[in-house]
Amino acid sequence: MSYDGAVARTVQARLDDVAEGDLALLRGEAGSDSSAVRLALRESAARRRRRSSLRQEAQQAATDDRDLAASQGVLADMEALAPDWPPD
């Protein structure tokens, strides 16, 4: 992996032993400390974007009256099929 863009900013970090090990793992894949840090930042940001998207989707579903009615219908059907618990 190579970096083709102009370097806009330098970031420094103090690494503990665990972070050093993580950096070494990423360096093996990325080739350099800088590439490893960029890789980690991209992967972390992508993961957060996915979580944010899922959260937004869940919030929209929670306010959708038709979706809520369908969910409540499924729940009622499942409860009707479920055996009593705990058994007497």
Secondary structure by P-SEA (a helix, b strand, c coil): ccccccccbbbbbbbcaaaaaaaaaaaaaaccaaaaaaaaaaaaaaaaaaaaaaaaaaaaaaacaaaaaaaaaaaaaaaaaccccccc
